[in-house]
Amino acid sequence: MGLEESSVTIWVNEQIDPSGIIRACIACCDSVQAQECHDSFQENLTAAQKQEGWVVQMRTVTSWDEVPVNSLKLD
């Protein structure tokens, strides 16, 4: 069971390969840190990866239970 907190916003950044597998995931509660992570993920994709269909997405969730289990969680 996850720790429930009222009205918490968690930013989840994911780097997803062409088959839909999450290859990297970082989650945090700081919006500035989340945007910096998103920008870094985007910049680190090569032109070839982008052509192949790799994507970077940032989304928000309201519970740590909604964060993929393999993610790095930052305080």
Secondary structure in CASP SS format (residue, H / E / C, confidence):
PFRMAT SS
TARGET T0000
AUTHOR 0000-0000-0000
METHOD secondary structure of the structure
MODEL  1
M C 1.00
G C 1.00
L C 1.00
E C 1.00
E C 1.00
S C 1.00
S C 1.00
V C 1.00
T C 1.00
I E 1.00
W E 1.00
V E 1.00
N E 1.00
E E 1.00
Q E 1.00
I E 1.00
D C 1.00
P C 1.00
S C 1.00
G C 1.00
I C 1.00
I E 1.00
R E 1.00
A E 1.00
C E 1.00
I E 1.00
A E 1.00
C E 1.00
C C 1.00
D C 1.00
S H 1.00
V H 1.00
Q H 1.00
A H 1.00
Q H 1.00
E H 1.00
C H 1.00
H H 1.00
D H 1.00
S H 1.00
F H 1.00
Q H 1.00
E H 1.00
N H 1.00
L C 1.00
T C 1.00
A H 1.00
A H 1.00
Q H 1.00
K H 1.00
Q H 1.00
E H 1.00
G C 1.00
W C 1.00
V E 1.00
V E 1.00
Q E 1.00
M E 1.00
R E 1.00
T E 1.00
V E 1.00
T C 1.00
S C 1.00
W H 1.00
D H 1.00
E H 1.00
V C 1.00
P C 1.00
V C 1.00
N C 1.00
S C 1.00
L E 1.00
K E 1.00
L E 1.00
D C 1.00
END
